[in-house]
Amino acid sequence: MDLDWNHFLTEQLDWHWNAHLRPRLDGLTDDEYFWEPVAGCWSVRPRAQSKAPITFGAGEYVFEYARPEPTPPPVTTIAWRMAHVMVGCLGQRTASHFGGPPMASYNDVTFAGTATEALAQLDETYARWIAGVRGLGAAGLSRKCGPAEGPYADASLAELVLHINREVIHHGAELALLRDLYRDR
């Protein structure tokens, strides 16, 4: 029996996105988006307000980080996690493999200053990713990722898709939990 692996890989993430993750983000407010559940969170914040050792971003709002990453790393806000999913999980890979907008690094991105803008950016980036994966077919899934993927350079695109599915599901669960904690704070 021939299995349509392209269908299974896309539907795994798309079902989760449409049935669980994206509905959990509906109604996200700016207060939730920027809420810091503990002191010292990394977030997306106005450039002038950041105290992080490293900031990334092309606009007024920046993504906070540090190298080396501290142990343990700081808790991150919904804004930070959404930016990570948008850029680190989906956007960079869409740019590398599916002709998406340039997103070689977090510096290529103008991060949103509102929850509504961030959700629109996330939706657009997700739509590009899932369309690209759907278009791979068996031959595309077998193709090597290439040098843009660093440790995944010699891996097949199928392996990368599985990795991205795990990442989006994992970080999506964190986003949902942060919304629960905000609601019941």
Protein Blocks (a to p, Z undefined) as FASTA:
>chain_A
ZZdfklmmmmmmmmmmmmmmmmmmgoiafklmmocfbghiacdddfklpcbfbdcdjblb
dcddddddddddddddfklmmmmmmmmmmmmmmmmmnopacdfbfklpccdfbfklmmmm
mmmmmmmmmmmmmmnommlmmpcfbjmlommmmpcfklmmmmmmmmmmmmmmmmmmmmmm
mmmZZ
